[in-house]
């Protein structure tokens, strides 16, 4: 008793308490079953997104692709592809660079994706209201004003991330007390206030996009995708509302796995809800991918 000493934080005492043993390092690795499953899922959905992008480029002159702003379709598909790929940054051995890249890439790429959905919703609303609201509304639509929402709001998110990195950036941290015999490597968020500002800004955009799409859901659905946008944003918001309490109640590998799953699930919801029906028409129902086919559908919807 006179010669006892405390083990270092990276060690723990054995059962006889006469020796200190090295703690095992714990993180979500690609070799773990959960990590491998998430990484394979991210790669497979990334490949699927690239295939959808290729289909849209190949059929770029068809009405389905050109409807509701062709450029926004490309931007949304590329941003979703980056969303899936950025989830891989959470899996594997961490360092300070990956911790910073995780949060910045997540915040900016998701902001572009959500703002693209918002711009598509504005395009839908303006397209159907332009005939009733007059010349100024038509000029606003033709000038590409909805597209300017994306760089403007992305700049706001970049500014928030810049302030975060300039004041208290994320850093590599170790939790040596949560699990006995294990040292958990994790990314400390740094400034919690900045983290929730970035997340809150993204959540406000998602809620705004969902609200606008919901209000426009009853417009004729032959020419617009308001119902698809409403469904996609409902799924997106549901995933992240569920994610927050689970994120705060978990630790270590489970916390990272939940975050990666939320990124993949919300991005896959946007991809499936918005682009799956269009790919179905392009590949399996090409007779409906014509102006005559759309007009016939519009008449049937109106009747």
Secondary structure, 3 states (H helix, E strand, C coil): CCCCCCCCCCEEECCCCCCEEECEEECCCCCCHHHHHHHHHHHHHHHHHHHHHHHHHHCCCCHHHHCCCHHHHHHHHHHHHHHHHHHHHHCCCCCHHHHHHHHHHHHHHHHHHHHHHHHHHHHHHHHHHHHHHCHHHHHHHHCCHHHHHHHHHHHHHHHHHHHHHHHHCCEEEEECCCCCCEEEEEEECCCHHHHHHHHHHHHHHHHHHHHHHHHCCCCCCCCCCHHHHHHHHHHHHHHHHHHHHHHHCCCCHHHHHHHHHHHHHHHHHHHHHHHHHHHHHHHHCHHHCCHHHHHHHHHHHHC
